[in-house]
């Protein structure tokens, strides 16, 4: 039996809900070779959306999609190695072609090929090292392969914000764009989990990737789509959940798609026939308990000023955080110190900032803080 709800991994097929407009737009971009940048808060379904479009495009003969995850990239050399390796691996349909392409397109590099007895993975291919002097050869690799095969390649890079964390990042971004913007047989879909870094990279005029492609901002999935999704899964198991409880689940997690799925699962697992207030309350406590160790680790890494700042946000003082009386009441030091605190908490992915609005990145974090006020004493 399939689990009725899924979280912690990309939601695909029966677990994918709504995103109809975003799916159509991304599919149209892919089919027409437009670069796309997807930006949204963490766990709002970026990867699920991209995977959904992959599924819809699986029968396209002239379009080939290459996926890679830049999460482990720490240097420019790491990126070059990842980029070249995944393109060679994912554009080959058989072992012989992989080896042939590695030899033809990467003659200046040293590929590492390991044979295995595993019929599912007979060949392990990687590049031992890629020095910066070979950077342009690597970056032009997809265009050369696409032209020779007579196809269009779509390169999808998850956790692309890691590029913004590299040393001499802006110079490296200039190099990437200077090559990629002249490619006609390749387009790019770039996305990741650190919204503020991606907004800097793609939303500021002073950065190389400004206006690199279509900016797709994901919003919350409206609650009306969740009623049928959640209630149908209870019905399939001979259970029932009234609409007001669906409202409560959605509101408690602030519409975060992953948490909607997780809390719905915790409620579903406790329900024999009918959801009641006690079951929902127990599920909420379980959700807080599951996140306790993570949140404690995050809190323990904070300075006193950062803790005071969080207390001020919890008290609803975000829009007036720079007022003298608020600074004094919450012991924030000075206006200059507040700017430093904001930057640090944003880097730790604890807060999101939009103009004067400051919110917690994780909607469960504030519920947990309210249950653990002793941390501020």
N, C-alpha and C positions, 0 to 999 in steps of 0.2 A: 504493500500500500504506500502511495506517495504521501509524504508529510503534507499537511494542509497549508502550512506556512513555512517560509524560508527566510533566513537572515544570515548575515556574515559572509555571504557569497552573492554573486550577481543573480538577480531574479530573471529567469528565462522561461519561455514558453508559457505554461499554465500559471506561472507565478508573476508574469509581467502584466501590469495593469495600467490603463490610460496611456499617457505620453503619445496620444495619436498625432497631435500637431507636430510635436518635436520629431517623431518618427518619420513623418512625411517630409519634413524639412531636411533632416539629415540624409534620408534616402535620396532626395532630389540633389543635394550637394554632392553626394558620392557619385551618383550617376552622371553628373555634369562636371566632375573634376574640380570642384571648389574646395579650397582649404576651409577647415572648420575648427573653431576653438570652443570647447564646451566648458562652461564655468557654472558651478553650483556649490552649495555647502557640502560637507562630507556626508556620505551615505544618503544622498538624495536620488541615486539611481543613474549616474553617468555611465558606468560600465554596463549596466543592464540595458540602457538605451542603445549604446553602440553595438552590443551583442545582438540585440533585437534586429537592428538594421543588417548586420552580417547575415543573420538567418534569412531575411527577406531577399538578400542578394546572392544567395548560394548558387542560383542557376545562371547568373550572369557569366557568359563565357569569356567576354573581353575585359572583365574587371577582376582583378585579383587583390585580395586584402592581406596585408602583413600586419600582425599585431606584436607589440613588444611592451614591456614594462620597465620603466627607467628608475624604479624605486631604489635599486642597489647601485646606481651610478654615483660615484663620488669624485671622479676625475674626467677630464675630456677624453683621455685614453679609454676609460671604461665605456663611455658613450660610443665612441668609434667602434670598439669591439662588439658591443651589443648590437649596434645598428647593422654592421656588416654581417655578423653571424646570423641574425634573424632573417635578414633579407635573402641571404644565400639559402638558408634552410627552408624558408616558407615559399620560395618561388620555384623550388624543385619538386617534381612529382615522383621521382624515383631516386634511388641511391646513386645510380650511374650519373644522372643529371646533376645531382648535388656535387659530386666530385668533379665533374666536368666544369661546372660553373665556378667552383672555387678556384680551379686552375686558370680558367680563362679570364675571369673578372678580378681576381685577387692575386695576380701573378707577382706583385711586389710585396705581398705579405706571406706569412707562414701559417697556413691552416693546420689545425690538429684534427686528424680523423681517426676515430677509434672504432673498430669493428666489434660487434657483440653477437652473441648467440641468441639474443632475445629477438624473436620474429617481429614483435611490435615496434622495436627500436633497434634495427640492425646496425645503424651508424650513429655515432655521436660526433657532431661537428662543432668546432669552435675555433677562435683565433687566439693564439697564445698571448700576443701583444700587438697593439696597433699604435705606433708612434704618431705624433702630431704631423710629421712631415708627409704622412700618407692621408691626412685628413680629407683633402679635396677628392682624392680617388674614392674614398669611402662614401662621401656625401653624394657623389655623382653616380654611385653604384645602382640605385634603383632606376634611374633614368636610362642607363645603358642597358640594363636587363629588360626593362619594359619595351624599349624600342626594338631590341632584337627579337623579342617574343611577339611583338605586335599587340600588346595589351596595355591596359592602364592600371597602374599600381596605386593603391590607397594605403599609405603608411599611418597606422594608428599607434600613437605613443601615449600610454598611460603614465601617470606620475611625472608628467613633463616638467612640473615645477622644480624638479631636482636640478635641471639645467641652471635655474636661477640661483642655486646654492653653490655652484662651482666657483673656484678661484678664477678671477678675471672673467666673470660670467658674461658681462656685456660684450666684451670682445668676441667671445665664443658665439654668443647669439648673433652677432653681426655676420660671422662667418657662415653659420647655418643658413641664415636668411639670404645672404648674398648668393648662395648656391641654389637653395630650394626655390627661390622666386623665379628662376629662369627655367625650371623644369616644366615640360608640357605633357609628359606621359605619366606624371606622378602627382598626386595630391596628398595632403596631410590632414589628419584629425588629431588634435593635441588636447589633452585634458589631464586632470589630476585631482588630488584631494586637498590641496592647500590653496583655498580660494584667494587669499590676500596676495600670495606670491604670483598667481596666474593673472590677477587683475593688474598687478604692476607690470608684468611682462607684456601683456597684450592690450592693456587699456591706457597706457601712458605714452604720450607722443615721443618722449625722450628715449624710449626703448626700441630696439631693432625690430621686434615682432609686432609693433603697432600696426593695426589694419592689415595683418597678414592674411586674414580670412574672415569668414562669417562667424560672428560671435553669437553663440547659442547659450542663453542663460536659462537654466532649469528653475522652474518655480515648484512650490509644493504641489503634489497631486491633490486636487480638490477632494473634499471629504465625500462628495456624492459618488465618486468612483469606488470608494472603499466599502460602502454599504453592501452592494451586491457581492463584491469580492470576499469580504469577511463572512457575511451571513450565509452565502452559498456553501462555504467550506464547513461551517457548523452543521448545516442541513444534511450534507453528504454523509456525516457521521451520526445522524440521528440526534443532533443537538440543536439548541436554539439560542440566539443572542438577539435581544431587542436593539433597535436603532439607537436609543439613548446610551447604551453601553458602548456601541461603536463610536458615538460622539465622544464619550469619555476617554476611550483609548486614544483616539486621534488628537484630542486636545491635550492630554497628559504628555504626549511625546512631541507636541508642537508640529504635527504633520510629517515628522521625519519618517521616510518610507521604510527604512530598515527597522526602526523601533516600532512602527505600526505592526510590521510582520512579527517581530519578536514578542511584543506584549500580547498580540492576538494569540500566538502560539501558547504562551504561558496561561492565558485564560482558557483556551480550548483544552489544554491538557488537564486542567482542574475540573472541567465541567462534565458531569454525567449526562444531564438532560438539558438543564436551563441555567443560563448565566445569571448570577445575582450579585449584589453589591459586595458581599463578603468575598466571593471568588475573585472579583476584579481587584479588590483591595489587597488580597494575598498575592496576586500576580504582580501588582505594582511593587510590593515589598520584595518579591523575588528578583525583579528587574534591578532594583536598587542594590540588593545584596550581590548580584552578579557583577556589578560595576564597582563595588566597594573598594577592592584592592587597587584597581586602576586609579580611582579618584583619590585615594589616600596617597598613592605614589605621586600624583600630580600636585596635591596640596603640600606635601612634605618638601617639594622642590622650590616652593615659593618663599620670597622674602617677606618681612613684616609689612613693608609698603604694599606689596602685591596683594597680600591677604586683606589689608585695609581697603584697597581699591575694590576687590571682589565684594566685600561687605557693603560698600557704598552702592555698587551696581545692584546687589540684592535688595537694597533699600529703595530702589527706584530713582537714584540720583544721577543717572547717566547723562541726562541732558544738561545738568547744572554742575557737573563734576569740577569745573574750573572756578566756581565761585569761592571766594575767600572763606566764607563760613562753612562750606562743605569740606574744603581742604582742611580746615581746623578741626571740624567735628570728627572726621574720619582719619585724621593724622596722616595726611598724604604728602606732607613736606612742602611742596611748592608746585606751581603750574608747570615749571620746567620738568620737575620730577614726574608729574603725571604723564607727560609725553613719553618719558622713558619707560614707565610702567606699562602703558598701552602697547608700546612696541614689543616689550618682553612677553606680555601675555598673549599677544597675537602670534608671535613666533612659536610659543608653546601650544598654539591652537586651542587656547581656552576661551578666547573671545573673538567675536566678529564685529567690525566697525564699519558702519555706513553713515557717513556724515556725523551727526551728533548722536545717532543711535548706536548703543553698545549692547550686545547680547552675548550670551554664552553659546559657544559653538556646539556643545552637546546639551540638548534639551533636558536630559536626565540629570545633569550635573547640578542644576539649581534645586531640584527636588531633594537630591542627596545632601546638599549643603544645608537646606532647611531642617533636615533631620539630624544634622551634626553641627549645630551652632556652637558647641563647645570648642570647636576648632578656632573660633575667633576670640575666645576669652583668654 
